[in-house]
Amino acid sequence: MGLIKAAKNAVSSMMADGYKEYFYCTSLSNNVLMVKGQKQSAKGYDSNKGLDNIISNGSVVSINEGQCMLIVDQGKIVDFCAEAGEFVYDSSSEPSLFYGGLSKEFLKQTVDQFVRRTGFAGVPKDQRVYYINTKEIQNNLYGTPNPIAFHFVAKNTGFELETSIKCNGKYSFRIVNPLQFYINVAGNVADSYERNEELMGTMKAELLTVLPTALAKIGAEGILPSALPAHLTEIADYLKEELSPEWTEKRGIEVVSMTMSAPIVPQEDLDRINKWYDTAVLTNSQMAAARQTEAYTQALENMGNGGEDGQASSVNGAMGMMGMAMMQNMMNNGMGSMFGTPGQAQQPQMKPAGTVAEGAVLGWTCGCGKTDNRGKFCSECGLPKPALEGWTCSCGHVNQGKFCQECGRKKPEGAPLYKCDKCGWEPEDPTKPPKFCPECGDIFDDNDKI
């Protein structure tokens, strides 16, 4: 009971024989997954009158693109064809098994389970022709009624976020193994099998069950929740892998593509992501320098802005001056390497007019001319006290003389050398390290002495 390809001009002559039938199927819609073939007898004469479920030897079977035809005998598949064209049914030949565009890898195991027959004694009781829709079945809705877990890991910084998202969209699937679909899903239906609520409900529940696993693999690659719609191809591939046992191997169905609306993320988690992203930008030295410049410029603008009437107040002016001085000192000592060669800080634009006498407990003179300052900031303009050059005692006090002014220890032979204990960066002059390591941002302290 095999099929033989018919010549292009042979069908009309076959139909002229009143003892032959013609099996065909009109186009299958997106909702119809399988339908029983329609039978038409030549010249209006039914050669198997009263026996609609019997295929006469020599009957013609027509197959369109996007269809797979099955010949079923007593509920068992005995032959199939996935090639478009017209074929002659021969009850004395072996099954032909025209694979067409179907993958033999999907069908081989199923074909091996067939009970192949070359003929049967007596009159067959039930023979049917079924057509299965192998086109892409689109517009299948899915959505997460409850939030699902999403774990994000940033590869460059190690930042981790455990959050939950809600998402919805559409997916499409294709019947890639019509034999398994007939055996395990559609069965020996009397007329047609459509995309019903029971099947789609089961598939939706299974898809939502494995969706968190697919999203976890995406999150492990450093993809933010907001970027998920741009990675739907990868998500669909992960779903194929996870759904293969239930969909492909059991039902002969495979995910083709999917769409997704922007996921809904809790606001507190969005704030954490935005804060992390804002901080991560500063790991780039140029971006950090630009941010410092922006803050410095804003401080200068604030100096000239007073109340709502536009007049600058003395308080705002003093605060603005102090902020500008603090920003400049930080840029010169800790962040200067962002604008030049690493390890080389820019020289301060304002230098003190005088220095502190060695070993004396006196006030310090600011660059604005104010003398006898005793605090950490100038009492006149707000500039910070300049850092004194000298040697640092083990107690942490900076000294100019031969003995520590804080604990009395004697100055050690040779100045201490510094090397960052976090990343290993070394300043050009190891005896004069900056306040912060320009490579990793770590503070230089006693732990960095070598």
N, C-alpha and C positions, 0 to 999 in steps of 0.2 A: 504494500500500500504506500507507494512512493509518488513523488511528483516529478514530472518531466516538463522542462521548459517548452512552451509552445512557440511556434514560428509566428512572426508578426502578422501574417495574413492567414493563419490557420484557424483562428477562433471563429470567424464567420462561417467557415465550412463545417466546423464541429457543431456549431449551433444549428446548422441545417439538419443535423441528425436528431430526430425527435426523441431518441432514447438517451440524450445527454442533458445534464443540468449545468447551470452556470451559477457559481457562488461568488458573491461580491460583498463589499462593505463600503458605504458612503464615508465621507470624511468624519473623523472622530473629533468631537469637541474637547475642550479643556477639562470638562467634567466627566467624560466617559473614559473609563480605563480599559474596559473590555466589553465586547458585544458579540452576540452570535451572528454568524454570517447569514445574509439573505440569499434565498435560493430562487432561481428563476429557470423554468423549463422552456425548452425551445418550442416555438410556435404555439405557446400556450398549453402544450401537452405535458402533463406531469407523469414522468416515467415511473415515479415511485409514489403514486397516488395513495394518500393515507399513511405514508411512511416518510414524514418530513425529515427524520433523523437518520437517513440512510444516504450514503454517497455512492452513486452508480459509477462503475468502472468507465473511465473515459470522460468523466465530468471535468469541466474547466473551473479553475479557481483563480480569481483576480485579486491582486495585492497592490495597494497603493503605498507611496512613500510615508514613512512614519508609522508603519503598521508591521506587526508580526502575526502571521497566521498559524494557528494550531489545528491539527486534525486529531480529534479525540475519539477513541473507540472504547465503549463501555467505561467511560470516565477516566481512561488512561491515555496520555499523550503518545501517539504513534508516529507523528511526523510534524515538522514545523518549517516555516519559510519566512525569512525577514528581508527578502529581495523583492523590489517592486517589479511587477510584470504579470503575465498570465501563464498558468501551469496546467498540465493535464494530469488528472489523477489516475494512477495505474495500480490496481489492487494486487497485481502479481509481482511487483518490484519491491526492492528493499527501500526503507525510508531514505529520503534524499538529504534532509537536514541542510537546507540552504541558510547559512548563518547571516548573510547580508552584512549590515553594518554592526551587528552585535559582536561582542568580544567572546571568542571561544574560551578564554580563561574563565569567564563567568559561567558558561554553559556546560563545559566539559564534564564536571562532576555530576551535574543533573542529567545530562544525556546518558551517562554511564548507568544511571538507574532505570532507564527506559526498559520496558518489556517489548523488544522489537519483534514484529510479526511480518511474515511474508504472505500470509493468507490465513484463512480460518474456515473451518468446516461449517456448512449450513448457512443460514441467512443471519447476518449480523443484527443484533437487537438495537443498538444505539450508536450512531456515528454523528459527530457534529463538527462544524467548522467555526472556530472562534478567531476574532481579530483583537489583538491587544495594542493599545496606544503606546508607542515608544517615543512619542514627542515629549518635549519638556513641559511638565505640568506646572503652571505658574500660579502666582497670587495665593499662596498658602500662608495664612496669617499665623503669627506667633507673638506672644507677649508674656512678660513675667508678672503675674499678679502680686507676688511678694518679692522684695529685694533679694538679690542673689549676691554671694560673696565675690569680691574681686580683690586680688592681692597684686600690688604693683611694686616692682623693685627697679630702682634707677641704677644702671650698671656703672655709670661714671662716678657717682657719689655714694652709692650704697643705701640711699634713702629708701625706706620701705613704708608702704601704706596699706593697711587692711581696711577696706571699706565695703560698702554694699551698693549695688546699682539696680535700677529698673530700666528695662529696655523693651522695645517692640519693633516689629518689622514684618517682612515677608520672605519666604524662601521658595525655591522651586526644586522639583525632583524629577527623575526620569526612571522608567522601568527598564533596567539593564539586563535583567534575566526574566523574560516572560514566562519561562517554564516554572520557576519557583513562585512567581506571582500567581500563576494559575493554580498550582498545587496547594499553596499555603494561604492564599488570600481569596481569590475570586471563586474558585471551584467551578462546578458544573452548573452554572446559572442557566435559567431558562431563556432569558432575553439579553440583559446587559448588566454590567457591574459599574456603578458610578462612584465618583468621589464622595462618599457619604460622611456623615458626622462621626460615626463610630470609628472608621479608619483614621480620619484626620485628627480626631481627638486623641487617639492612641499615639499617633506619630508626633503630635504636638507635645504630649506629656513626655515622651521619650527624648525628644529634642531638648526640652527644657531641663531634663535630668542631666544630660551630658554637657549642656551649654556652660555651666560653671567651670568644668574641666577644660574646655576649649579656651575660655577667657583666662583661666589661670596660666595656660601656656603662653598666651599673648602678653599677659602682665609680667611674666618672668623675662620677657624680651625687652622690658622697659617702655612699654606702650601705655600712655596715660589713658584714663577712661574716656576723656573727650576725643581721643584720636581713634577709638575703636571703629567708627564707621569707615575710616580710611584703610582698614585692614580686614575687610570682609572676606577677601579671597583666602587669606590664611585661616580665618575662623571657619570657613566652609570646609577647608581641607582637614582641619582638626575634627570637625563634626563627622566627616566621612569616616575618618579613622575610628572615632569612638562609637559611631552608630553602625559600623559594618556588621557586627554579629547579628543585630536585630533587624536591620533594614536590608542590607545587600545579601547576606548569606541566607536569611530566612524568608524575606519577602521579595527579593530581587529588585529593590528600590535603592537609589543613590541620590544624595544631595548634589544639586548642580550649582546653585548660587543662592545668595541671600542679600537682603537689604536690612538696614538698621537705622532707626532714628537716633538722635543724640541721646545718650544714656542720661538718666537722672541720678545725680550724685548728691548725698546730703551736704548742706551748706557748710557745716563745720569741716568736712573733709575737703571741700573745694578751697576753703580758706587755708587749710594746711598745705595743699598742693601749691597754691599761689605763693604762700610764704616760702616754701621750699624752693620754688622756681626763682623767686626774687633773690634768694640767698645763693642759689647755684650759679646765677649770672656772675656773681662777684668772684667766683673761682677763676674767671678769665681776667688776667691782669689789665688788659685794655678796657674791658667793661668796668672793672673796679675803679680804674683811674677816671673814666668818664663819669661814674657815679660821684666820686669825690669832687670832681670839677663842678658838677651840677650843684652839689651841696654848698660848695664854696661860693659859687655865684649867687645862690639863694641867700646866703648869709650876708653878702655885700648888699643885696637889694633890701634886706630887712633893716639894714642900718639906716637907710633913708626913709623908711616907712614908719610913720607915727600912728596916730589914732585915725578915726574915720574922717577927720577934717583934713588929712593929708600933711599935717605938721609933724615933724620928727620930734619925739620926746627924748629927754636925756636918758631915761631908763632904757628905751629901745636902742638908743645909740650905744650905750654902754654894753648892753647884752649882745648887740650885733658885733661890736668890736671884740668882745671876749670870745664869741663863737668863731669869728674870723681868725683870731689869733690861735685858738685851739686847733682849728682845722688846718691852718698853715703849719703849725708845729708837727701835727700828726703826719701831714703829707711830706714834710721835709725829712723827718726822722724815720717814720715807719713805712710810708707808702711811696717815697720818692723814686724807688727803683722801678715803679710802674711806668714812669715816663722816660727812663734811660736804661743804662746797662744794669742788670741785676747786681745788687750789692753796692751800688754807687748812689748815694742819696744826694739830692740837690742841696746846694748851700742855702741857708736861710737868707731871706731877703732883708731881714732886720737883725743886726747883731748888737749885742750889748756894748754900751760905750765904755764900760769899765769892767774889771774883774775883781773877784773876791781875793783879798790878800791871803797868802798861804798861812794856814793855821789860825787865822783871825775869825772871830765871831762878829761879823759886821753885816749890815744890810747890803743889798745888791742894787746896781744901777741898771735901769731899763734903757732900751734903745731910744725911747721918747725923751730921755733926759731926766726922768724922775729918779732920785737917789734915795738911799736908805730904805729900800723896800725889804720887809721882813717876811712876807708871806710867799705863797707859791705864784701869785699873780701880781702884776704891777697895780698899785693903788690909784694910778693916774689914768692909764689907758687899757688896762686889763690884759696886757700881754703876759704869757706865762714866764716864769723864772727860767732863764737859760740853763741848759744842762752843763754842769761843770765837767771839764776834762780832768781825769786823774785816774787813780787806781781804786778798785772796789775791794773792800775788806771782806773777810769771810762772814762778818756780821751783816753785810749788805750796804754799809755806809760808803759813800764816795768821798775820797780824801785827796788832798793836794800835797800834803807834807809827807814826812817819813814815818809818822805814826798816825793810827786811826783816831779821829776826833771823837768817835763814839765809844770804842772799847779800849783804845790804847795799844792795840797790837801794832807791831812793827811792820812796815811795808816789806812784803816778800821780795826776794831777789828775782828780778825779771817779772814783767807784767803777765797776767794770766792770758791764755789763748782760748778762743771761743770757736765752737763748731756746733751747728744745730743738731740737737739730739733726736729730732723727729725725722728730718729728711737728709741730714748729712751735709747741708750747704755750708760753705766756709766763706767768710768775708775776705776781701782782698787784704785788709789789715786785720789779722785775727785777734789783735789786742783791742780793737775798737769796733765791736759789733754794733749793728743797728738795734733799735728796740724790738723790731719784729723781723722774723725771717721772711725775705721777699718771695721765697718759693712756696712755703706752706703756711705762713702767717703766725707761726709759734713765737711766743715771747722769749727773748734771750734772758736767761737768768743763770743762777749758779749751776743748774743741771747741764748747762751747755759748755761749761769750762772743761778743757782737756789738759 
